[in-house]
Amino acid sequence: MRDGGRFIAFVGLPGSGKSAITTSLAKMWGADSFLEPEEWPPAVSEREVCGRFTGLQWFRSARVPLYFAADQVRRRGGTAILDSYYDKLCAHWLGAAGMEWLISPSDAYFSTAQNVAELDWGRLPLVDVLIVLTVDESTWLKFLTARGRKLDETLTISKTYGTQEYFRSAASKLEAETGIKLVEFRQEYSTPDDAARRLSTVLTSQGVIVN
């Protein structure tokens, strides 16, 4: 990888430990971390009232500024680590089987959501390194239980394990189209610090130079 700043991001199943590893890895490297908010307003928690599109756009409004902040860190020569690269990639899984919990193709706002996602694919800042966080189903269910979010139960997130392949596929398409570095990392049920140490070893072995 080139010298200078770098922008690293994660993609993977909800609740698979992306934010926790981001925090630990940034601390280990002395990097800047950018995390999706953990507190969710009624736009998310009451999506059956407000509509799925409203929830999607709240998340987008919360996350997209982090993309640009991370890009600014890179431009200054620093290392930025973002926990969720969802918005850049979601054009490739919206409407796919099993992703109806986000927004259904029958929703009146679906085409608008898809149009926004397609623009984001081409216009949001591009990472240098994208980490695809994969996890086996039993381990993932342990993470979801430990997270203990009521909305996970409401949206039956635990039944969406098969959608992990959508994240991997979208990441591979981005790599093929742009030449970014793609790293697949297998998550285990361990502490975030242990996971960050393992990941740091993988990244270093693959030429991702840390500050």
Steps between C-alpha positions, in 0.01 A plus 500: 500500500612854428663710771297775665146503626257215477127446539398156628140382543299193597198328355320201648190372673326720758629418847814320379739724697600760242478799736679326785791393279517846343537657844768255613694511173501879492628512857770246419617692193446853629250549218174695482185292537159587358202313644134471413284644784377244751201704614215481253212751476134423414590520130664160557329351804154584367551421135164327476348841572750729324576269209808295410630770266508748789711258703738439211546872443562567869784247494634646178492853643686376809763299311583693184663795682735241654614398150605856425662547841701181447599620153629825651716305747645305207570819307695630800713185500328321788325166532120496526296190587125495432282230653231484228542545125135412447393808304768465231398141430129464568389546137612139457270349761194722521209298366682167528327205663536519878561876509134597532560594864685807366238602243276285283489536121126554545559809714394823327842650578705202379596646162610821671712302746654306211578821309674648805698179548613497137620859527687414820678211324655746261538812711586420863872498596683184403693306763854378459427178689166327548479229766223246451421368845366143471373283783344157540133496596531369856765758587293777344195402705713527814596853400137595438396360839780691672396820318149462633323751275123478499490615137705195400211287628233721343664477158593130551862582413601154622331348194711700251830312527490400132525864397869494598568394142354826371761696694781286365370524145460879511851538641642283221322712239651816648846343496460395136374841392739724694806297597466557876663249732250245629573301815273227637524451875334214688345617822519285814322529833777678685571842648523797262865544595579139410320537168681827428837338567421215261377741237803725539722201429298414189506858371871540560574172321299626203689825470268739680764716667396656830614835636 
